[in-house]
Every structure is written in structure tokens, then in C-alpha cells.
Amino acid sequence: MSRAELIERLEKAEGGSRELDAEIALLSGWKVFSGDNWIGPGGDIAVPAYTTDINAALELVEAKLPGILSRIEGNENYGAAALYRDRFHESCRIGVAVAKTRPLALVVALFKAIEGEDQD
């Protein structure tokens, strides 16, 4: 699955899922071995719950874009996230997203930021 396809699926998702976590992991350097055996870039063997655990989503942001500032808002039925370089100012914003949950929004903002860097 391409990054753009995953962004679209995450934006439309009604909630987090292990299937989406697996797709995020694949685009983040994880490898699948036989069956349900995975290995992450740092040697981890359990795919984090990126789409339901805000801490896992934040750790992914830090791993992919070290030093990035994040602003996260929302409640149980709504999430918004924005990523910034250097300071919280619109001119420094590199990724923004709205989704059904805060973890989903944060992961979407991350992949949008990465996509924007790839195009620069």
C-alpha cells in the first residue's frame, strides 16, 4: 500500500485497528516473517498500537521525524494534530490532519509531513 493510500484509509477510518497498525508498520520499516512474526527497525517484535495508543503514535513521530513539535487536540470522537519544525507557528507547520481519534490524526499528520518532505 502506498503512503497516499494509507493516508486516505486512516482519514476515513471510524477507529483504530490492528490491520491499520500493520500497514503503518510496513511503511515504517517493519518486516514480516513467517505468519504473525514481525521485526521492527529497532529489533522490536510486537507492532505498536499506533492507531489506538497516543503514546505509540508519538513515539512513531519521534522515530521518523526527531525533534518535531506536535499539537494534538480532540476527545473520544474527534482528533486533530499538527506537526511543526522549530516552533508553534503556521510558517513552521509541516503536517496537519483531522480524523476520528487523536492517534489516527497524529499518524496522518506524520505521513503528510513525510510526504511533503519527499516532494521538496
Disulfide bonds with the S-S distance in Angstrom:
none
